[in-house]
Amino acid sequence: MATVASTTTAGTRHKVVFGNCRDMHELARESIDLVITSPPYYNAPFDYPGMYRDYDEYLGLLSRVADELYRVVRDGRIVCFVIDDMLVDGEKLPIVADATKIMRETGFRYRDRIMWVKPKGYSRISRRSGVVIQHPYPMYFYPDNIQESILIFQKGRFDYKKVRELDQTILDASRIDSHAINQNEWNLTVWQITNVLPTNNPLEKGIAAFPEELASRLVQLFSFYGETVLDPFLGSGTTSKVAAQLGRNSVGYELNFSLKERIFSKISSAGRLELKIERRLDSVAHAGESDDEVPPIQKRARQSLR
Ligand SMILES: C[S@@+](CC[C@H](N)C(=O)[O-])C[C@H]1O[C@@H](n2cnc3c(N)ncnc32)[C@H](O)[C@@H]1O
């Protein structure tokens, strides 16, 4: 068990592997205490159009990643997916139901579901509700989506005796501020958190980043100080940054090597810490390799994802 460093961030260790998270062989069995991640939303029109050949290929990836997560997560610990159903070509795909089924079939228990609700009018996706305003008649109703699901899975059951065996310094550093829980209603199944707006921060531009507040709640609720948090779909590096700020170590996998500088800046902004970056051959290289209209991340990912 880790000892408490003088400041929270100092002394935490972080590793980023550029490669496909369907294979996380760098991680030993039962080496991860918590997973927080937001898998790509199938062929999300803004972020990943045409990335997967079809929905089955996408579910195949989730299934492979679920197997890897089951291998690397310690007994009793938690995996959080920030995910939601996705509208593609006018059809809503039941990603939440399918991801839950896959995780349960892999062996995880379905522990909880929190609805993350964004402020009204902050939608990144098109305002579909305008249709019924233009045509105020039956059958023109399409609601704007201002929510995402935080699916919480657990590998077996947590042995609460372990908490009593922890060093008092670790317990003190892991203590959750009950004022924050009450004030911001963490105790409910609905969390009102402002989403990251596309224009807010260049480090998150073009990435469907989740807010630091969301990751922060999950890190505090499901990991102890000094433990290790994994994000297999690291994106801009939010999970690792927040883990560092809260005195946790992290590992992240990211397919897109062009995010290296942004991930580096984001994690480093947490303070003094140790950061290792590795690149595997199955990562997707990037700008400069494009020879047609298809962005390289999507074109190359098609091969890399299978
Ligand atoms: C929704 S974004 C994650 C955003 C992240 N939560 C943040 O706050 O920045 C999903 C990320 O997964 C990456 N990705 C997609 N498929 C992947 C794979 N098979 N292995 C690793 N990363 C992948 C994408 O390049 C993208 O950056």
The ligand as an ORCA input file, in Angstrom:
! r2SCAN-3c Opt
* xyz 0 1
  C     -14.867      9.813    -25.930
  S     -13.151      9.974    -26.159
  C     -12.553      9.981    -24.507
  C     -12.503     11.356    -23.928
  C     -11.894     11.385    -22.534
  N     -12.792     10.825    -21.551
  C     -11.549     12.824    -22.146
  O     -12.077     13.334    -21.148
  O     -10.785     13.456    -22.883
  C     -12.696      8.378    -26.700
  C     -11.220      8.263    -27.069
  O     -10.968      6.877    -27.322
  C      -9.997      6.782    -28.360
  N     -10.103      5.428    -28.910
  C     -11.016      4.975    -29.800
  N     -10.841      3.639    -30.000
  C      -9.794      3.270    -29.232
  C      -9.130      2.023    -29.011
  N      -9.524      0.917    -29.635
  N      -8.071      1.988    -28.148
  C      -7.672      3.122    -27.505
  N      -8.261      4.334    -27.680
  C      -9.311      4.400    -28.529
  C     -10.372      7.902    -29.310
  O      -9.272      8.257    -30.132
  C     -10.803      9.018    -28.337
  O      -9.721      9.857    -28.047
*
